Amino acid sequence: MKSSINLPRLLRALFAFLRIMTLILAVFWLVTLTYNTWIQHYFGRHIIATVGEISLPTAPGALNLTSATAPAKSLSLSSVRGTLQVDLASQDPALGSALRLAIIPSMAVLIAFSYVLFTALRDLCGNLARGEVFNDINLRLVRRIGVNLIAYCLVSAGLEIWASFVLGHYFQQHVVLTGLQTPLPFGSASTLQFHLSPGLITAQGGVLIGCLVLVVAEAFRQGLALKAENDLTV
């Protein structure tokens, strides 16, 4: 019985710590994206950070694949995929504007969601540590967790589409892939796809987990109703 009580206390401390780390992350991104000149002065001229993954469409015929056995044009390459690293201290106005428009909304939603989620989990574990299990407060907390998971995944999916549009416009206007035999411009036949560096959960997994949490909340509600009926009977 003692171990079951200590586990919620341990989890409560963990979620409280993660809640504080979320605030620290928010301050870091705010300072990094706002005070580039100050960062350059104290930490160096370049601050390279991985911000996500991109799938880059290429101009038709720019890259070709050949096979020793298959006929010509049996294989084709329409895009290249890689990890996007950027200089957060860059003074390029076009790059800075594209990064702010693409990354800040996604990071703001991630930070807000993380703070709300860790707060709810901290409060829920705190109630469990005190032996308060079947009550209306815990039911609302479980529901809030499930709804927040689903809402975050849907909103973040929409923001990734927005970020893909913003970065796609920047790449088409200003970027050429070098390192090959010839420079490779990015065509406009298809759309660049951008995915923010994995945060807490993927969009598909988050929706599924959110639905499962809501199912647990419904079972929790029925258990709470049954407990109330038993109390009235007694």
C-alpha positions, 0 to 999 in steps of 0.5 A, a space after each residue: 500500500 505504501 508503494 502505491 502512495 509513493 508513486 503518485 507523489 513521485 509522479 507529482 514531483 516529476 510533473 511539477 519539474 517538467 512544468 518548470 522546465 516548460 517555462 524555462 524553454 519558453 523563456 529560452 525561445 523568446 530570448 533566442 528569437 528576439 535578441 539575436 544581436 545580444 546572443 551573438 555578442 555573448 555566445 558567438 556569431 552562430 547558434 545552429 539549432 535543429 528545428 525540424 524535418 523538411 521534404 523538399 520538392 525538386 524541379 522536374 528532371 533535376 535529379 534522375 535515377 538510373 538502373 542497370 536492369 530497369 528501363 529508363 524513367 522507371 525510377 524517379 526522385 521528386 523530392 529530397 528529405 533531411 533535417 533542417 538546421 538553422 542559425 538562430 543568430 542569423 541577421 538575414 531579414 528574409 530568413 529571420 522572418 520565415 523562421 519566426 512565422 513558421 516556428 513561433 506559432 508551433 512553439 507557442 502552442 507546444 509550450 502552452 499545451 505542455 504547461 496545461 498538461 503537466 499542470 493537470 497531471 501534477 494536480 491529478 497525482 497530488 489528489 491520488 497521493 492524498 487518497 482522493 480518487 473518485 471525485 468530480 475534480 479528478 474526473 474533470 482533470 482526466 477529461 481535460 487531459 484527453 481534450 487537450 491531447 486531441 486539441 493540441 494534435 489537431 492544432 499542431 497539424 494545422 500549424 505544420 501546414 502553415 509552416 510548410 507554406 511559409 518555408 516553401 515560399 522562402 525556399 523557392 525564392 532564395 534557396 538552391 541545393 548545392 553539393 551536387 554536380 550542378 546547383 539544384 533549384 526547388 521547383 513549385 510543382 509540389 509543396 515543401 513539407 515541414 515537420 517541427 522537431 518531435 515534441 511530446 507526441 506525434 499528431 496521430 498518436 496524440 489523437 489516439 491517446 486522447 481518445 483513450 483518455 476520454 474513454 478512461 474518463 467515461 469509465 471513471 465517471 460511471 465508477 463515480 456515479 456507482 460510488 455515489 449510488 452505493 453511498 446513498 444506499 448505505 
